[in-house]
Amino acid sequence: MERAWAVIYERLARAGISQPQVGCRLGEDDGAPALSVGWPDAKVGLAQHGDDVGAFSAAGWWVGVLDPGALEVLEALVRTVDGAAREVVVAESKASARLTTSRTEDVMVGAVVEAGLPIPDRNRAFRDEAGRVVTTPDLCWEEARLAVFVDGVWWHGGRDLHQDLAARAAADPQLAQRLEAEVRDTIERDAAKRRFVSAQGWSVMVVTDGDLKDGRLAEVTAEIVAAYRDRAAGAA
């Protein structure tokens, strides 16, 4: 019910109410009667199923009981609305990108925005002294000077490359050699582009489609969010 509670806390904050004490108890003992949240000074609380409402009421508290079914409905509603908002953001971001985007990039945009980051710039070009475009990272935040490259793990020299090339070489050695040379050139170009961006004072991160296939979306998103907040705080 994390999102449902987030809505509850947001509404309380909007009303100018101080944040409640979570796991509010009557007394210091760990076994004392408890409410989900409460304001001890005001003797006001919100209870869920299983909370000891009677004990608090007997102690002169006003206690509002949150119906489990209503919380589930609210949670489902918030998830649906958040999902719709995420898809709109991804679609608008994709439409604004001047370069071709990938499904992995779109997934990352939705994930970081849902995690609270501003919509990234997908058109931030880095140019050399002659004005030529050196690279355009997939996701950029100017205010944090953070650039994220979202790569296809195979073409950018990721895992399984050598095993795949070995298998191809058995059937077509010339094709395997040509693919290996292309991937090697891609790796070298990638490194040069990232060094160029770093030299401008930007922090560079790399995400691959392999990360998502491994179920690391939440972990990678958290890493990007942490890097953004750290960089943005340093720039303030």
N, C-alpha and C positions, 0 to 999 in steps of 0.2 A: 504493500500500500504506500510505497515511497512517494509516488507522484500525487496521490490523493492528499497525503499529509503536507506536501509542498504547497498545494493549493490552499489548504487550511492556514498554514503559516503565512502565506502571502496575503490572504484576506485579513488576518489579524494585524499584520504589519501595515496594511493599507488603512486600517481603522486606527492606527496609532497605538496599538496595544503592544506592550513589551513581550518579548519572546517567553514562552512558558518554561517551567522546569520539567524536563522529561523524566518519567519514572518517579513522580512525586509520591512521597511516603508520609504517613502519620507517625512521626517519631524517627529516631536514629537507627533503630534495629532493622537489619536486613529483612526480617520476617514481618515487619509492620505492614498494615494495609497500604495498597498502592493504587494510584491512578496513572493512566498513560501520560497525561500532561496536566499541569496545574500551576496556579499562581498562589502560592502559600499565603502571601501577605493579604491578598484579597479573598482568600478562601473560595476560590473558583477553580473548577477543574473540568476536563473532558475525559470521558471514560469509554473504553472499548469492552467487548465481551470478556469476562473473566476478572475485570477490575472490581475492587471491593467498594461499590458505590454506597452501600448501607453504612459502613463505618465512617465514611467522609460526611455523609448526610447527617449522621448522628452527632458529628463534631461541628455541625453548623456550616458546612460547605454547601455551595450551590454546585451541582454536578450535572453537566449535560452528557447524555449517553449517545454515543455515535453508533448508529445502526450498522452492523457488519454488511448487510446487503447494500445499503446506501453508499458505504465506502467502496465496495466492489464496483458499483455502477459508476461512481465518480472516477475511480482508477481507470476503468475501461474507457470512459468518456475522454479523460485527459490523454490517455495513450492514443486514442483515435485522432484527436485534434492535433496532438504533437506530430503524429505520423503524417497527417495531411500537410501541416506546416513544413515539415522536413522535405516532403516531396516537391512542394512549391518552390522552396529555396533551391533545391537541387536543379529543378527544371529551369528556373530563371538564371541560375549561375551557369548552367550548361549552355543556355541560349546566348549568354553574354560573352562566352569564351570565343576568341578569334581562331584559336587552334583547335584541332580535333581532340575531343576528350574521350576518356575511357570509362568503363563501368566502375573500375576500381576508384578512379578519381571522384566520380559522382558519389560513391558510397562514403568516401572519406569526407567530402563536403557535408553530406547529411549528418555524419557522426560528429564532426567537430562543432557544427552549428547547434546540434541538439545538446551537446555538452556545454554550451554557453558561449562559444567563441563567435566573434563577428564573422560575417560571410567573407571568405577569402577572395582576394583578387586573383583571377585566373589569366590576366593579360599583362602582368607586370614584367616588361622586357628589360633585360640588362644589356647595355650597349657598350661597345668599346669606344676609344677616343675618336674613331672615325665615324661613329654613329651607327655602326653595324650591330645588329642584334646578335649577341653571343648565345643567350639562352633565355627562355621564358619558363620559370618554374611552374609546376602545376597548381600550387596553392601558395599565395603570399599574403603576409600581413605587414604593411608598411610601418604601422605604428610600433610593431614589435621587432621589425627588421628580421622576420622569420620567413624562410622559404622552405617549402616541402616539395620534393620530387617524388612522384608516384610512378614506379617503374614496373614493367612486365619482367618477372623474375628470370625468364629464360633468355630473352634478347639482351638483357643487361648483365648477363654473366652470373646468374644465380645458381642455386643448387640444381642437381640433376642434369646440368648442361653436359658435362663430360660423359656421363653414362649415355645420354641421348645421342651425342655425337659418335660415340663408339658403336652404338647400334646402327646408326645411319651409315657409318664407314664400311660396315660389313656388306651392305647392299650397294652403296654408291660412294666410294672413297673420295672422288672429286667433289661431290656435293658436300660431304662432311667437311672437307678442307675449306671450301668456300664459306660455309656457314661459320666455321670456327674463326676464320679471318674477319668476317663481318662482325661477329660478337666481340672479338678482341678490339676492333676499331671502335665499337660502341662504348666499351668499357673505358677506353682511353679518352674518348670525347666527353663522356660523363664526368670523369675525374677533372678534366680541364675546365668544364663549365662550372662545376661546383667550387673549384678553387677560385674561379673568377668572381662568383657570387660572394664567397667568404671574404675575398679581398676588399669587397665594398663595405665590410663591417656587418654583414648579415650572418645569421646562424642558419645552417643548412641541415635538413633532416631528409631521410630517404625512407619511403614506404614501398613495399612491393605487393603484388597480387598474391604472392606466396604467404605473406603475413595474414591476409584475410582468409586464405584457404586453411591456414593452421588455426583459425579461430581466435586470432590475436587482435581483432578489431578494437575491442574495449581497451586492451593494454596499449596499443599504438595510439589510440585516441587520447588516452590519459597522458601519454608521453608528450604529445603535441600540445595539449592544453597546458601542461606544466611548463613546457618550454616557452609558450606564448606568454603566460603570466609572469614568468621570471624575466623575460626580455622586456615586456611592457612596463613592468615595475622598475627595471633598471633605466628605461628611457624616460620615465616620468620625472 
